[in-house]
Amino acid sequence: MQKQHDKHDKHDAAIIVRGRGKAHEDDHGGAWKVAFADFCLALLALFLVLWLMAARDQQTMKAMVREQNGSYADGQGNKPEIGGGPRGSLIERFSMPHSGTSSHKENGGEGPKVRYDSPAELAVLSRQLGTMSVEAGLSNNLETVITPYGLRVTLHDTDRQGMFLLGSAMPTDRFGRLMRQMGPVFAKMENQMLIVGHTDSRKYAGDQDGNSNWTLSNARAMAARSQLLAGSMNPDSVLQVVGMADRAPFEPSNTGAAVNRRIELLILTNSQASTVAAMFGVPGKNEVGAETAVGTRGTVEELRNKLKSVRNANGADAQGK
């Protein structure tokens, strides 16, 4: 009886065979998930880099605009030094060797300033700036001329190299780096300077809302000042910032030439700085016969010819090399 029951159970038992589906699992494994995760990570890194670059450019532009608007808002700009020492800069200074006449005034622990007044002293400063332009790869863009007013430093565009992005007040990397390197030189200088921006005669593309070459030339001069300050120059070293648009072309016969787009730094002698400050400061007594070095048409033409000769000499040297 027991044997019959066991035999009956064996016939009733169901045998189920399940396929393992190895081929299906091999075709749809998890390797694609790893590859997709790597792709998403790389894409995220790319977006992060682009965002950081855009944020940096925006911060730089805002700083330039804030610097420019600040000088307009106070209605004063940079006051010339009237008695006492300069207030000093919050930016750390770098000590650099200088030649010239040392001033015995102490400036907040910074040590004596250097004064460049004589042609020989201005020539030393000229050579120092020229060496810096060569190291920056901008030797064909910088020209210096010693004038009765001081040292005239011209940084102009060429057909190959511009100082600013076209139609913009954003300095190129080389120009911005050179200006920041000049900052420590001017930080130890007692002389004050004028910063003048110039454009060519081409119509400004963004001449809406009152913008024009006047706006562009002034914005570029302010940008040059900002770069010098970033290089530790004392704010009191700047006596005046001026935008002249296209009113003083370097090449009058070709007002659209690249050389007309330029920034000029006029390192004034102490006497000329006092004269310029008196023109815009508190009126003093009318002194009959007071002597000031006022430029004539002949003097300006002589300076222009000197600059042309220097530029032609630099061009000849570049071709020889």
C-alpha positions in Angstrom: 0.0 0.0 0.0 2.8 2.3 0.9 4.5 1.5 -2.4 1.4 2.5 -4.4 1.1 5.8 -2.6 4.7 6.7 -3.3 4.3 5.9 -6.9 1.2 8.0 -7.2 3.1 11.0 -5.6 5.9 10.7 -8.1 3.5 10.9 -11.0 1.7 14.0 -9.5 4.9 16.0 -8.9 5.4 18.8 -11.4 8.9 19.5 -12.8 9.6 23.1 -13.6 12.7 24.1 -15.6 13.6 27.8 -15.7 16.1 29.2 -18.1 18.8 31.4 -16.7 18.8 33.9 -19.6 22.6 34.5 -19.6 22.6 35.9 -23.0 19.9 38.5 -22.1 21.8 39.6 -19.0 25.1 39.9 -20.9 23.5 42.2 -23.4 22.0 44.5 -20.8 24.7 44.7 -18.0 25.6 47.7 -15.8 28.6 48.9 -17.8 26.6 51.5 -19.7 25.6 53.1 -16.4 29.3 53.7 -15.5 30.0 55.3 -18.9 26.9 57.5 -18.6 27.9 58.6 -15.1 31.4 59.6 -16.4 29.9 61.6 -19.2 27.6 63.4 -16.8 30.5 64.2 -14.5 32.6 65.6 -17.4 29.7 67.7 -18.6 29.1 69.1 -15.1 32.8 70.0 -14.8 32.7 71.8 -18.2 29.6 73.8 -17.1 31.4 74.7 -13.8 34.5 76.0 -15.6 32.4 78.1 -18.0 30.4 79.5 -15.1 33.5 80.5 -13.2 35.0 82.2 -16.3 31.8 84.2 -16.9 31.6 85.2 -13.2 35.2 86.4 -13.2 34.8 88.5 -16.3 31.6 90.0 -14.9 33.3 90.8 -11.6 36.1 92.5 -13.4 33.8 94.6 -15.5 31.7 95.5 -12.5 34.8 96.6 -10.6 35.9 98.8 -13.6 32.4 100.4 -13.8 32.2 100.9 -10.1 35.6 102.6 -10.1 34.5 104.9 -12.9 31.2 105.7 -11.5 32.8 106.4 -8.1 35.0 109.1 -9.5 31.9 110.7 -11.2 29.7 110.5 -8.1 32.0 112.3 -5.7 32.4 115.1 -8.3 36.1 115.4 -7.3 38.1 112.6 -8.9 41.6 112.4 -7.4 42.6 115.6 -5.6 46.1 116.9 -6.1 48.3 116.7 -3.0 47.9 119.9 -1.0 50.2 119.9 2.0 51.1 116.8 4.1 51.9 113.4 2.7 49.7 111.2 0.6 47.1 109.1 2.4 48.7 105.9 1.2 47.2 102.9 -0.5 45.4 99.9 1.0 47.1 97.7 -1.6 50.4 96.1 -0.6 53.4 97.7 -2.1 56.4 96.0 -3.6 59.8 97.6 -3.1 61.7 98.2 -6.3 65.0 99.9 -7.0 64.7 103.5 -8.4 67.0 106.1 -9.6 66.4 109.8 -9.3 66.2 112.4 -6.6 65.0 111.0 -3.2 62.5 113.1 -1.3 63.1 113.3 2.5 59.4 113.2 3.3 58.4 110.1 5.1 55.1 108.6 3.8 53.5 106.5 6.4 56.5 104.2 6.9 56.9 103.6 3.2 60.2 105.3 3.1 61.4 108.2 0.9 59.7 108.8 -2.5 61.7 109.3 -5.7 61.3 112.5 -7.6 62.0 112.7 -11.4 62.5 116.3 -12.4 65.6 116.7 -14.6 65.9 115.2 -18.1 68.6 112.8 -16.9 66.3 111.5 -14.2 63.4 111.2 -16.6 65.7 109.3 -19.0 66.3 106.7 -16.2 62.6 106.2 -15.8 62.1 106.0 -19.5 64.7 103.2 -19.9 63.1 101.3 -17.0 59.7 101.4 -18.6 61.2 100.5 -22.0 62.8 97.4 -20.5 59.4 96.4 -18.9 57.7 96.7 -22.3 60.3 94.5 -24.0 59.8 91.8 -21.3 56.0 92.1 -21.8 56.3 91.7 -25.6 55.0 95.2 -26.2 58.2 97.0 -27.2 56.5 98.2 -30.5 53.5 99.5 -28.5 55.3 101.7 -26.0 57.1 105.0 -26.8 58.5 107.6 -24.4 59.6 111.2 -25.1 61.1 113.6 -22.6 59.2 116.9 -22.8 59.3 120.3 -20.9 56.4 119.0 -18.8 57.8 115.6 -17.9 58.0 112.1 -19.4 55.3 111.3 -22.0 54.6 107.6 -22.1 52.5 106.4 -25.1 51.0 103.0 -25.2 49.3 102.6 -28.6 47.7 99.9 -30.8 49.4 98.4 -33.8 48.0 96.4 -36.7 49.0 93.3 -34.9 48.5 94.1 -31.2 45.8 96.1 -29.5 45.8 97.5 -25.9 42.0 96.9 -25.5 39.4 94.6 -27.0 38.0 96.3 -30.0 35.3 98.8 -29.1 35.7 97.9 -25.4 37.4 99.2 -22.3 38.5 95.7 -21.4 42.3 95.5 -21.4 44.1 92.7 -23.2 46.1 90.3 -21.1 49.4 91.7 -22.1 48.5 95.3 -21.6 46.8 94.7 -18.3 49.9 92.7 -17.1 52.3 95.5 -18.2 50.2 98.2 -16.4 50.2 96.2 -13.2 54.0 95.7 -13.4 54.3 99.5 -13.8 52.4 100.0 -10.5 55.3 99.3 -8.1 57.5 101.7 -10.1 55.0 104.5 -9.8 54.2 103.6 -6.2 57.7 104.8 -5.2 57.5 107.9 -7.3 56.8 111.4 -5.9 55.7 112.7 -9.3 52.0 112.9 -10.3 50.7 112.0 -13.7 47.9 112.6 -16.2 46.2 109.6 -17.8 44.7 110.4 -21.2 42.7 108.1 -23.4 42.4 108.4 -27.2 40.4 106.7 -29.9 40.4 106.7 -33.7 37.8 108.5 -35.7 35.7 105.4 -36.4 32.2 105.7 -35.1 31.6 103.9 -31.8 29.5 100.9 -32.4 27.6 101.2 -29.1 26.6 104.9 -29.5 23.3 104.4 -27.8 22.3 106.1 -24.6 24.8 108.8 -25.1 27.8 106.5 -25.5 30.4 107.6 -28.0 34.2 107.8 -28.5 34.2 110.2 -25.6 32.8 107.6 -23.3 35.1 104.9 -24.7 38.3 107.0 -24.4 37.4 108.0 -20.8 36.5 104.4 -19.9 39.8 103.1 -21.2 41.8 105.8 -19.3 39.9 104.7 -16.1 40.7 101.1 -16.9 44.4 101.9 -17.2 44.2 103.7 -13.8 42.5 100.6 -12.3 45.3 98.3 -13.6 48.0 100.6 -12.1 46.2 100.7 -8.8 46.0 96.9 -8.9 49.8 96.9 -9.2 50.1 98.9 -5.9 50.3 102.4 -7.3 49.2 105.1 -4.9 45.9 106.7 -5.9 47.3 110.1 -5.2 49.8 109.6 -8.0 47.1 110.3 -10.5 46.3 114.0 -10.9 43.8 113.8 -13.7 42.1 111.2 -15.9 41.0 112.5 -19.3 39.2 111.1 -22.3 39.9 113.0 -25.6 38.0 110.7 -28.0 39.4 111.3 -31.5 40.3 115.0 -31.0 44.1 114.6 -30.9 45.0 112.0 -33.5 48.6 110.8 -33.6 48.3 110.4 -37.4 46.2 113.4 -38.5 46.4 112.3 -42.2 44.9 108.9 -41.2 42.5 109.4 -38.3 41.4 105.8 -38.5 44.9 104.4 -38.0 45.5 101.9 -35.2 48.2 104.1 -33.7 45.6 106.7 -32.8 44.0 104.3 -30.3 46.3 104.8 -27.3 46.7 105.6 -23.7 49.1 108.3 -22.6 50.8 108.7 -19.2 52.3 112.1 -18.7 54.6 111.9 -15.7 54.7 115.6 -14.7 57.5 117.4 -13.1 56.6 118.9 -9.7 56.4 122.4 -11.1 54.0 121.3 -13.9 51.9 119.3 -11.5 51.4 122.4 -9.4 50.5 124.4 -12.5 47.9 121.8 -13.6 46.5 121.5 -10.0 46.2 125.3 -9.8 44.1 125.3 -13.0 41.4 123.3 -11.4 42.0 123.9 -7.7 41.2 126.8 -5.4 41.8 130.1 -7.2 44.8 131.9 -5.9 46.2 135.4 -6.5 46.7 136.6 -10.0 50.4 136.8 -10.4 51.4 138.9 -13.4 54.2 137.4 -15.3 54.0 134.0 -13.8 55.9 131.5 -15.9 54.3 128.3 -17.0 55.3 125.9 -19.8 52.4 126.2 -22.1 52.7 124.2 -25.2 52.5 125.9 -28.6 51.6 124.4 -32.0 55.3 124.2 -32.8 56.1 122.4 -29.6 53.3 119.9 -30.2 54.4 119.3 -33.7 58.0 118.7 -32.5 56.8 116.1 -30.0 54.8 114.4 -32.7 57.8 114.2 -34.9 59.9 112.8 -32.1 57.3 110.1 -31.5 57.2 109.3 -35.2 60.9 109.0 -35.4 61.0 106.7 -32.4 58.2 104.5 -33.9 59.9 104.3 -37.2 63.2 103.3 -35.5 61.4 100.6 -33.6 59.8 99.3 -36.8 63.2 99.2 -38.5 64.7 97.3 -35.6 61.8 94.8 -35.7 62.2 94.2 -39.4 66.0 93.7 -38.9 65.3 91.1 -36.4 
